[in-house]
Amino acid sequence: MASTTHEIDEESAVATVESESGLDENVAGALSYLFGFVTGLIFFLIEKENDFVRFHAAQSMAFSGVVFVAYIALSIVGTVMTTVLFSSTSTFFVGSIVSMVLGLVWLVLALGGFAVWIYLMIRAYQGKTPRIPIAAGIADKLM
């Protein structure tokens, strides 16, 4: 009767690199995106030598910051435009259109930010280093 167990050769086992946090580097890289700026900052401060985790932590902080600033700017523009355009009955229709367009821009930004956030976490877990154009430049300067 043949045995159904297989012995694992030590040389064929995949080597995992641990970070200073005690986690595998791909797990630490993915977790640095989990709560945006907060987890990015935590992993950035914990990791001193692992460039993979430090880059993902820095890009997480930068990406979260850029998206946050975009939300704030869009909110301010929307508030100013709505206040100015809804102040008069003659510009009410234009104000409605502008308000609707700004709402759609906000929705696209929110859904796009969510999709990029999920993409970054998955790619970091796979051990890849995707570079988001603005955030990666900021992350490079932080490192």
N, C-alpha and C positions, 0 to 999 in steps of 0.2 A: 504494500500500500504506500503510495507516494505522499510525501508531506506537502501540505498546502501553505506552509509558512515560507517566507523568503527572508534570507539574511541580507541585511543592508551593509554594503561595503562602505567603510568609513571615508574613502576617497571620493565616492560619488555623492555623499551627503552635501546638501547646499549649506554653505557657510553663511551665517547671518551675522551682521555687524551690530553690536549693541552700542547704544548711545550712552551718554553720561547719566541719563535719567533711568537707565536700567531697561529701557524698551529697545526693541529692534529699531534700526534707523528708519525703516519705511513706516513703521507704526507711529513713531515720534513725528515724522514728517507729515503724515496724514492728520494726526491729532493737533498739530500746530494750526491747522485751518479750522478746527471744530468750532471754537467760539471766537473766531476772528482775531481782533487785536489782542484780546486777553491771553488766549492760549499761545498766540504767536510771541508775545512778550515773555511769557513764562518759559517757553522752550528756548527762546533767544538768550535769555539770561542763564538758564541751566547749562546749555550746551556751549562749551568753550572751544572744542576741537573738531567736532563733526561738521564739516562744511555742508553736507547734504541737509541735515536738520536745521542748521543755522540759516541756510538760504530759504528753505521753506517757511521757517518762522518769520524771517524778515519779509518775505513776499506776502505772507499772510497779514502782517501788520500793515504793509504798504497797500495791499489790495483793499483791506477793510477801511483804511483811512481814505483812500481815493473814492470808494463807493459812498462812504459817510459824507465826505465833502460834496460829492455830486448830489446826494439827497438834500443836504442843507441848501445848496445853491439853487436847486430846482424848487424847493419850498419857498425860498425868499423871492425868487422871480415870479412864482405863481401867486404869492400873496400880494406883491406889488402890482402885478398886471391885473389881478382881480380887483384890487382896491381902486386902481385908476380907471379901469374900463367899466366897472359896475357903478361908478359914482354918478354917471349920467344916464338918462334913459335913451339917449341917442346912440350910445356905444354899448348898450346892453347885449345886442346880438353878437357884436365883435368880441365882447368879453366872454360870452358863452362859448364861442368857437375857440378862443385862445385857452380858456380854462379846460375845455375838452382835450385839446391837443397836448397841453401840459400834463394832464392826467394820463394820457396814453404814453407820453414820454416817460413819466414816472413808472408806469406799469412795465414798460419794456426794460427800463433800468433795473427794476426789482426782479423780474423774471430772468433777465440776462445775468445779473449778479448772482442769483441763486444757482443758475446752471453752471456758471464759471466756478463757483464755490464747490459744487459737487464734483466737477471735472478735476479741479486741483487736488481734492482729497483722494479721489480714486487714483490719479496718476502718481501722487506721492506714495500711496500705499503700494503701487506697482514698482516703485523704485525709480521712477522717471522724474525728470526735472523740467516740467513745462515752464516757459517764460512768458508771462503776461506782459505786454509791451510797456506800459507805464510803471506797473508795480515791480517788474524785474529790474528796471533801471534804478529805482529807489532802493530795492533790496541789495543790489550790488554796491551802492554807496554806503549802506548800513554795515556791510560786512567789511 
